[in-house]
Amino acid sequence: MDWDFIHEDIDVEFVKKPGPPASFTWRGEKHTIAEVLRGWSDHGFGALGYRPRWWQRRHRNCYRAKTSAGDLVEFYLDRAAGKWILYRRQRARDPRPASDQ
């Protein structure tokens, strides 16, 4: 399966902070996070690069997760801009055979 590049702003909701969102809204539709598969910090972008002092950092908190619909998504918090971005999505396979669609 191929990834769909999206790179659009999303609104997120949390059960508790700190941590990954429990759900997000994209294009008016709410998506529930069923499972967070991976989380990491990305320091490898921007003119400044990695900075050891927290107030100089321009990093992203990234997540790969599975939605309740079975889609795989990658999204991140851009700490410099203060907004969440849905980076890409891999749609779940339709379990029905091609002849039933």
Backbone as CSV, one residue per row, in Angstrom:
resi,resn,N_x,N_y,N_z,CA_x,CA_y,CA_z,C_x,C_y,C_z
1,MET,0.847,-1.185,0.000,0.000,0.000,0.000,0.887,1.241,0.000
2,ASP,0.422,2.235,-0.693,1.155,3.488,-0.785,0.629,4.496,0.221
3,TRP,1.506,5.413,0.578,1.136,6.504,1.471,0.576,7.663,0.649
4,ASP,-0.478,8.312,1.160,-1.007,9.550,0.586,-0.365,10.707,1.336
5,PHE,0.346,11.580,0.627,0.941,12.759,1.233,-0.167,13.780,1.462
6,ILE,-0.306,14.291,2.693,-1.397,15.200,3.030,-0.861,16.553,3.473
7,HIS,-0.088,16.587,4.538,0.526,17.795,5.093,-0.484,18.933,5.265
8,GLU,-1.521,18.684,6.076,-2.554,19.675,6.372,-2.733,19.795,7.876
9,ASP,-3.158,20.976,8.311,-3.428,21.222,9.727,-4.569,20.329,10.214
10,ILE,-4.453,19.895,11.467,-5.520,19.133,12.114,-5.761,19.699,13.504
11,ASP,-6.949,19.478,14.026,-7.276,19.794,15.418,-7.197,18.492,16.196
12,VAL,-6.589,18.530,17.368,-6.401,17.313,18.149,-7.098,17.414,19.503
13,GLU,-7.434,16.246,20.061,-8.020,16.143,21.397,-7.204,15.134,22.191
14,PHE,-7.069,15.396,23.477,-6.270,14.552,24.356,-7.133,13.966,25.463
15,VAL,-6.759,12.770,25.902,-7.322,12.210,27.123,-6.537,12.775,28.293
16,LYS,-5.191,12.803,28.145,-4.341,13.443,29.145,-3.068,13.929,28.469
17,LYS,-2.522,14.972,29.026,-1.257,15.526,28.538,-0.203,15.325,29.604
18,PRO,1.065,15.182,29.311,1.619,15.100,27.966,1.357,13.742,27.352
19,GLY,1.510,13.692,26.062,1.311,12.448,25.336,0.681,12.696,23.993
20,PRO,0.488,11.637,23.247,-0.101,11.775,21.914,-1.606,12.044,22.003
21,PRO,-2.166,12.623,20.966,-3.611,12.857,20.931,-4.406,11.552,20.937
22,ALA,-5.626,11.632,21.433,-6.545,10.489,21.411,-7.377,10.479,20.136
23,SER,-7.526,11.666,19.518,-8.275,11.782,18.268,-7.861,13.073,17.572
24,PHE,-8.220,13.158,16.293,-7.967,14.384,15.541,-9.096,14.618,14.556
25,THR,-9.289,15.869,14.194,-10.296,16.244,13.213,-9.582,16.782,11.985
26,TRP,-9.898,16.188,10.847,-9.298,16.586,9.573,-10.405,16.730,8.552
27,ARG,-10.464,17.900,7.915,-11.486,18.201,6.911,-12.895,17.949,7.440
28,GLY,-13.094,18.299,8.708,-14.410,18.201,9.324,-14.792,16.818,9.829
29,GLU,-13.942,15.829,9.666,-14.238,14.465,10.100,-13.328,14.079,11.257
30,LYS,-13.923,13.532,12.315,-13.167,13.115,13.491,-12.630,11.702,13.291
31,HIS,-11.346,11.509,13.647,-10.680,10.216,13.547,-10.143,9.853,14.929
32,THR,-10.509,8.678,15.420,-10.059,8.223,16.732,-8.785,7.404,16.580
33,ILE,-7.822,7.678,17.452,-6.568,6.933,17.454,-6.799,5.644,18.245
34,ALA,-6.662,4.503,17.581,-6.837,3.213,18.243,-5.551,2.762,18.920
35,GLU,-4.402,3.069,18.270,-3.121,2.616,18.801,-1.997,3.507,18.273
36,VAL,-1.138,3.961,19.163,0.073,4.676,18.756,1.157,3.628,18.558
37,LEU,1.674,3.546,17.348,2.669,2.534,17.014,4.093,2.996,17.288
38,ARG,4.317,4.290,17.168,5.667,4.818,17.346,5.600,6.323,17.601
39,GLY,6.512,6.817,18.421,6.665,8.250,18.654,8.134,8.616,18.641
40,TRP,8.473,9.775,18.083,9.869,10.212,18.031,9.938,11.728,17.896
41,SER,11.096,12.283,18.169,11.346,13.711,17.982,12.233,13.897,16.769
42,ASP,11.894,14.877,15.937,12.661,15.183,14.728,13.358,16.519,14.928
43,HIS,14.688,16.497,14.983,15.485,17.711,15.134,16.210,18.064,13.845
44,GLY,16.006,17.310,12.784,16.812,17.440,11.583,16.255,18.349,10.510
45,PHE,15.757,19.497,10.860,15.263,20.438,9.858,15.442,21.853,10.379
46,GLY,15.260,22.804,9.503,15.346,24.206,9.902,16.761,24.744,9.804
47,ALA,16.879,26.047,9.774,18.166,26.711,9.604,19.080,26.525,10.812
48,LEU,18.495,26.372,11.997,19.311,26.275,13.201,19.825,24.873,13.467
49,GLY,19.131,23.860,12.978,19.529,22.492,13.295,19.285,22.190,14.761
50,TYR,19.957,21.171,15.272,19.773,20.775,16.664,20.420,21.781,17.606
51,ARG,19.703,22.164,18.637,20.214,23.053,19.679,20.005,22.391,21.028
52,PRO,21.012,22.373,21.900,20.876,21.690,23.182,19.942,22.398,24.162
53,ARG,19.760,23.692,24.032,18.906,24.442,24.958,17.454,24.402,24.483
54,TRP,16.530,24.093,25.378,15.144,23.884,24.998,14.528,25.104,24.337
55,TRP,14.880,26.314,24.732,14.255,27.509,24.171,14.768,27.826,22.758
56,GLN,15.809,27.153,22.317,16.327,27.352,20.964,15.878,26.261,19.997
57,ARG,15.231,25.261,20.498,14.871,24.118,19.658,13.712,24.448,18.721
58,ARG,13.792,23.870,17.545,12.711,23.945,16.553,12.419,22.513,16.112
59,HIS,11.977,21.710,17.043,11.773,20.306,16.713,10.298,19.966,16.572
60,ARG,10.062,18.752,16.110,8.710,18.234,15.935,8.569,16.966,16.768
61,ASN,7.409,16.814,17.380,7.050,15.564,18.047,6.193,14.789,17.058
62,CYS,6.712,13.666,16.581,6.080,12.888,15.518,5.476,11.601,16.063
63,TYR,4.399,11.158,15.409,3.725,9.920,15.803,3.277,9.154,14.566
64,ARG,3.360,7.828,14.652,2.720,6.937,13.680,1.664,6.195,14.473
65,ALA,0.441,6.172,13.948,-0.666,5.577,14.693,-1.624,4.872,13.748
66,LYS,-2.457,4.052,14.359,-3.522,3.370,13.634,-4.847,3.950,14.119
67,THR,-5.723,4.299,13.188,-7.028,4.838,13.562,-8.010,3.697,13.797
68,SER,-9.160,4.027,14.371,-10.181,3.006,14.608,-10.725,2.446,13.294
69,ALA,-10.562,3.185,12.191,-10.980,2.695,10.871,-9.917,1.806,10.233
70,GLY,-8.747,1.679,10.873,-7.689,0.824,10.367,-6.649,1.526,9.513
71,ASP,-6.809,2.835,9.298,-5.818,3.590,8.525,-4.555,3.796,9.355
72,LEU,-3.402,3.815,8.689,-2.158,4.228,9.323,-1.970,5.710,9.022
73,VAL,-1.604,6.473,10.026,-1.391,7.907,9.843,-0.086,8.314,10.509
74,GLU,0.534,9.346,9.967,1.669,9.990,10.613,1.316,11.456,10.764
75,PHE,1.509,11.961,11.968,1.210,13.354,12.248,2.245,13.877,13.225
76,TYR,2.339,15.193,13.333,3.342,15.763,14.224,2.893,17.112,14.759
77,LEU,3.490,17.474,15.893,3.335,18.801,16.474,4.550,19.607,16.057
78,ASP,4.337,20.664,15.291,5.413,21.581,14.933,5.528,22.566,16.092
79,ARG,6.517,22.373,16.934,6.651,23.173,18.149,6.909,24.646,17.857
80,ALA,7.604,24.957,16.774,7.879,26.352,16.433,6.593,27.084,16.045
81,ALA,5.728,26.406,15.286,4.477,27.020,14.838,3.336,26.801,15.823
82,GLY,3.491,25.809,16.714,2.440,25.514,17.681,1.207,24.889,17.073
83,LYS,1.372,24.108,15.998,0.208,23.475,15.383,0.502,22.030,15.018
84,TRP,-0.567,21.250,14.934,-0.492,19.841,14.583,-0.727,19.684,13.085
85,ILE,0.036,18.780,12.473,-0.026,18.543,11.033,-0.234,17.052,10.776
86,LEU,-1.228,16.723,9.941,-1.372,15.359,9.442,-0.446,15.255,8.245
87,TYR,0.618,14.480,8.377,1.670,14.410,7.370,1.297,13.468,6.223
88,ARG,0.902,12.246,6.569,0.534,11.298,5.528,-0.378,10.211,6.093
89,ARG,-1.041,9.496,5.150,-1.996,8.460,5.541,-1.894,7.280,4.588
90,GLN,-2.053,6.099,5.151,-2.123,4.866,4.365,-3.474,4.248,4.680
91,ARG,-4.344,4.211,3.685,-5.701,3.712,3.911,-5.702,2.216,4.206
92,ALA,-6.654,1.822,5.053,-6.844,0.400,5.346,-7.371,-0.286,4.089
93,ARG,-6.982,-1.511,3.924,-7.495,-2.280,2.791,-8.957,-2.588,3.015
94,ASP,-9.721,-2.564,1.935,-11.122,-2.961,1.994,-11.154,-4.486,2.064
95,PRO,-11.729,-5.062,3.114,-11.701,-6.515,3.287,-12.587,-7.262,2.279
96,ARG,-13.459,-6.565,1.586,-14.333,-7.234,0.612,-13.547,-7.578,-0.654
97,PRO,-13.852,-8.713,-1.270,-13.221,-9.040,-2.552,-13.601,-8.006,-3.609
98,ALA,-12.761,-7.836,-4.633,-13.004,-6.835,-5.678,-14.346,-7.038,-6.373
99,SER,-14.827,-8.291,-6.474,-16.107,-8.564,-7.154,-17.299,-8.052,-6.351
100,ASP,-17.154,-7.836,-5.028,-18.257,-7.363,-4.194,-18.363,-5.850,-4.153
101,GLN,-17.393,-5.148,-4.682,-17.368,-3.673,-4.558,-18.213,-3.005,-5.617
